[in-house]
Amino acid sequence: EAGVAQSPRYKIIEKRQSVAFWCNPISGHATLYWYQQILGQGPKLLIQFQNNGVVDDSQLPKDRFSAERLKGVDSTLKIQPAKLEDSAVYLCASSLIPRRTGAYEQYFGPGTRLTVT
Amino acid sequence: AQKITQTQPGMFVQEKEAVTLDCTYDTSDQSYGLFWYKQPSSGEMIFLIYQGSYDEQNATEGRYSLNFQKARKSANLVISASQLGDSAMYFCAMRERYSGGGADGLTFGKGTHLIIQP
């Protein structure tokens, strides 16, 4: 079974530029998450999709970050304009549709390491 | 307040010894789940083990076990017979009550950097 795919793996941009990241989840996984992991910290949820719809974007800085998931499969996360503090690893994860009981782990991709100079 | 607290920024352990990584959590929900993930230097997050709040038995997965003490709100990871390949960052995470709206993103701790020495 193929895992979660992300591209690019690395990106270096200057502040005020824009950048986009792409994620392809595991086939059949309806739920997709984007996390931001700043160096030395644990990942922080930015946005969660279930199929095409946004379930939770309460921690997404909406003045500069946007995300979409067309057709309920691939997703893109965009930053415009980037700031120095956006330097981080952006992790995409996917899982089956949430259920009230039982374990359903989130499967993570390799991440995109963003450096803003 | 921190929802997930990992008090050990770094640990050095001799190969073949058992190691316990601490995790305490804070939630007012009755139904929640606790996870441990491993993050090697390559960066991917690898799922290790899960414990549901209503599970009566401590979870085990091979060399990994979770010491769940609900009253103390702790969910420590125990790795038996550590190996050099266990060297990595380890993150404790929590998923709080499934609200019905589907929001179930994980809240992570800051992690523990485990180094296994030969």
Interface residues (C-beta under 8 A of the other chain):
Chain A: T31 Y33 Y35 G40 Q41 G42 P43 K44 L45 Q48 Q50 V55 D56 V89 L91 A93 I97 P98 R99 R100 T101 G102 A103 E105 Q106 Y107 F108 G109 P110 G111 R113
Chain B: I4 S31 G33 F35 Y37 S42 G43 E44 M45 I46 F47 Y50 G52 Y54 F91 A93 Y98 G101 G102 A103 D104 G105 L106 T107 F108 G109 K110 G111
